[in-house]
């Protein structure tokens, strides 16, 4: 989800179509993935 949204520049609707999920589900996956990424990044930085 992060790669498709950030690097490929796809919309939530486009990602949803590729993943066969709703745009809302993709949005939640993206938010959770970003939050997890922040946690890992902060833990590695210490």
C-alpha positions, 0 to 999 in steps of 0.5 A: 500500500505504501509503495503504490500510494507514495512511490507509484502515486496511485489514488486510494481508488486505484490501489483498491481496484488492484487489491480488490478491496474497498477504498476505505479498507485501503485507506485504513491499511495505509494509515496503519502501515504509516503508523507502524513505519513511524514506530519502527523508524523511531525505535531504530533511531534510538 
